[in-house]
Amino acid sequence: MNTESPGRLQKVLEGGFFAVTAECGPPRGADPVPIRKKGDLLKGFVDAVNVTDNQTAIVRMSSVGACQHLLQLGLEPVMQMVTRDRNRIALQSDILGAYSLGIKNILCLSGDHQRFGSQPDAMNVFDIDSINLVRTVWNMRETGRDMSGFDLQTPPRMFIGAAANPFADPFEYRVIRLAKKIDAGADFIQTQCVYNLERFAKWMDQARDEGLTDKVHILAGVTPLKSEGMARYMAGRVAGMDIPDFVIRRMAGVPKKNAAREGIAICLETIAALREMEGVRGVHIMAIEWEEKVAEIVAAAGLLPRPSVD
Amino acid sequence: MIVGEQKSIAEIREIIAPYRKLLILGCGTCVKTCFAGGEDEVAVLASALRLALKKEGKEIAVEEFTVERQCEDAFIQEAAAHISPGTAVLSLACGAGVQAIARRFAKTPVLPGVNTTFIGVLDKQGLFTEECLGCGDCKLAIFGGICPVTRCAKKLLNGPCGGSQKGKCEVSPDLDCAWQQIIERLKILGQLGNLRVYVPPKNWKSSHAGGPRKLVREDHII
């Protein structure tokens, strides 16, 4: 299955097109139907689909397994991989296995702490961190060697992604961290959901000043809000999330039955603003358990048809 | 110091239930400093146990003794006079002390009365914090003297994760983000440049991951 040709996401970004990716959470069970349904909803509307890796430390179908289902549907997956659950041996092994299946993109993450998951009694691993993982995948691709220095037969040549959260603290460090991820080998960055455009713009300014936007493709994250409750929950309970009060007030200011529409309107306005921002090369739409809205958002944002790159 | 916390009376009573003769053995070093197993804690625990057992009409002889350090044979010897056939030892030392006693008194049941929690410091009165994992490969020099291996919940070596907010860790609002502290300290030291340096994967071979460790000091072997 593996081929040396670049994947769609890489071609879109390197071709200078504004990329659209979406997120897809695997099911809490072994039935492939839910992930296939989500895949069907996204096909033709996005360039690649991120598949989360036991997000929020809740046991789900593995990212690599779910990616394979999407591949069979003709979608291009971005396999998310956290260092929380596997040591370097297992991480590298899964990267080899994933590439052999035809998975060409990886997003390297540390992962949410298991304290908030369904199994807080678990031992975490954190043998290496997300930046070490980026470097590991880059080394495999560029030198053909694994972490031990062993020359791999058919090294995986993955398009490497990393995350960035411009809304975490300390703010002045966030661009240094971005630079570190780029130096380690990241080709693209997907950011935490943007609601605070002002702070995001400031972070982008710093990234541009350091010349980083010329070195990496930044895809800004967006998540449509379904309700005032969801906005409040995310603002208060989700680590690293920044939802300004005026956004929450706006969600609260419409009748409940119109809240979802308002959430999508905010999302569309955000995408429009992001497209105007120099250095933003795409959007990453994380419609949490709301994948059926992605097509509508992409269409309404004027991002269709997706470019043909083959 | 090694920080520990005394087990609950309920658990201790369960552990000692099979025995008729008990020596509560304190340790006068780390666990004394963290109020878990020094002479005072031995006395308080002994009184509580005697009272509880008497109330239930159970006849168990409870003796008290404390040595300077349960992890050193020279001090352990002093306990020998208090141990006779049929005695069970409830050690209020850390796990190392409990095992050292068990090693020394091969035929005596040795029971833990303390949960050993971490290597730490007394941060302020009544608050102990974990500071060292004993990983065997100290890199505090580049982190401004603050250990991310121990104090970052994800052991991150290359900077704070996206869950660091207002100086706190995503794991708990009570927990300071170690990386926020590292950055503040590097700022004071004029070493912010350290933040841009890629820190390679940690070599865990010298940690417990490499199996139980031994330290051989040839220069001390006669």
Contacts between the chains, C-beta under 8 A, distances in Angstrom:
chain1	res1	chain2	res2	distance
A	84	B	154	7.3
A	88	B	201	6.5
A	110	B	154	5.3
A	110	B	156	6.4
A	110	B	161	5.3
A	111	B	154	7.7
A	112	B	163	7.5
A	112	B	170	7.6
A	113	B	153	5.4
A	113	B	154	6.5
A	113	B	163	7.4
A	113	B	170	6.2
A	113	B	171	5.0
A	115	B	153	7.6
A	115	B	171	5.1
A	115	B	172	7.6
A	124	B	154	7.5
A	126	B	154	5.0
A	126	B	155	4.3
A	126	B	156	7.5
A	127	B	201	7.3
A	127	B	202	7.8
A	127	B	204	6.8
A	128	B	201	4.4
A	128	B	202	7.5
A	129	B	154	7.1
A	129	B	155	7.3
A	129	B	156	4.6
A	129	B	157	5.6
A	129	B	158	5.4
A	130	B	156	7.9
A	130	B	158	7.8
A	130	B	161	7.9
A	131	B	158	4.1
A	131	B	159	7.6
A	131	B	198	7.0
A	132	B	157	7.5
A	132	B	158	7.2
A	132	B	200	6.9
A	132	B	201	4.6
A	135	B	198	7.1
A	135	B	200	7.8
A	136	B	201	7.8
A	147	B	201	7.0
A	163	B	162	6.6
A	164	B	162	7.6
A	165	B	161	8.0
A	165	B	162	3.1
A	167	B	162	8.0
A	168	B	160	6.8
A	168	B	161	7.4
A	168	B	162	4.6
A	168	B	163	6.7
A	168	B	164	5.1
A	168	B	165	6.1
A	169	B	160	7.6
A	169	B	164	5.3
A	169	B	165	5.3
A	169	B	166	6.0
A	169	B	167	6.7
A	169	B	177	7.6
A	169	B	180	6.5
A	170	B	160	7.4
A	170	B	164	7.5
A	170	B	180	5.9
A	170	B	183	5.6
A	173	B	159	6.5
A	173	B	160	6.8
A	173	B	179	8.0
A	173	B	183	5.8
A	173	B	195	6.6
A	176	B	159	7.3
A	176	B	195	5.4
A	176	B	196	5.9
A	177	B	158	7.7
A	177	B	159	4.8
A	177	B	160	7.6
A	179	B	196	6.9
A	180	B	158	6.0
A	180	B	159	6.7
A	180	B	196	6.7
A	180	B	198	6.5
A	183	B	198	6.4
A	184	B	198	6.2
A	192	B	162	5.9
A	239	B	162	7.1
A	239	B	163	3.7
A	239	B	165	7.5
A	239	B	170	3.6
A	240	B	161	7.8
A	240	B	162	4.0
A	240	B	163	4.8
A	240	B	164	7.6
A	240	B	165	6.6
A	240	B	170	6.8
